[in-house]
């Protein structure tokens, strides 16, 4: 693939720079649905929904779990300000499974004191973590 | 004049205190370095965050979002960041002054204390402590500050509090720390946005689109902006605390040095005095015999 198709990607969290480099495509999940960004995209700011982040470089695709934050897309540059993002090697499968079960129980027996939004987000996060591990 | 033994004992005491202050200074220096590194690592995040929020707000002046409107409620939540431990010079009392000397009414305030010293001092003066989160000062992550901000913002949405403030110590450089009171929410259009503004404006020519639209985006991004501010403040406060302690301990070590040298002088004088006296006595005795 020629260099003309590469786009600058920067993924930063408050604690570290998660990824920085040139990629051919980056895909992630937003509140409006899944999005794949190539070079030459219109300027766009999107809010991130928990989902799988796929970074495709010239060496091939890499997956990670992206949970929250927002992304700023410019024609030649993508900056993802992530509150939480993990490589598969950083995920504890058993904990994710337990969190998923817990959230499912909470959502299937909704009581007045249940915080439905929070449980939904927890479930989404857990599912996303498990997906990335597969 | 104090006896030689007393002076000697006193000097030994000062010496061992000096050893402690010296060690504390070294520990703070290392911790300060670590906090500075941490601040550096998170700087890019805050800067991008600031630019995004700024462009959002400038683009969309009068939006119908709860976070940008004046609230009716008089209650104010103040997050107070101090240290868990003392011996840091004026570090804690400077932050306290921000609150006690402000024009806020005591009964309108709800204190969210991060740091044991601040909690103790405010409690003694009769302020209402809504939450004590002092454990955060020892170890904190971004997720912790996010949880606190979420709680506060939910209370604001319910109308239980009207404004959220943050009192902390801004770390300018190793020797200068400025106690600062920030208004986190609401962000009114006339207020200056908080953040460092050294941006090159090369992106301004592009028209940014938002998905979802501006109002929803603002409602989702502002909470993130606020929690990132709080996280940044925690890092700066940690750096300031260690900087202040380093200075205080440096002064203490120097003072001990001074005391030791003056005590040594006194000791030598006392020793010389006793030798002279003994000699005079011996000579006087010898003369009396002959």
Interface residues (C-beta under 8 A of the other chain):
Chain A: X12 X13 X14 X15 X16 X17 X30 X31 X32 X42 X43 X44 X45 X46 X47 X68 X69 X70 X72 X74 X79 X81 X83 X84
Chain B: X41 X42 X44 X45 X46 X48 X49 X52 X56 X141 X142 X143 X146 X203 X206 X207 X208 X209 X210 X211 X212 X216 X217 X220 X221 X224 X228 X231
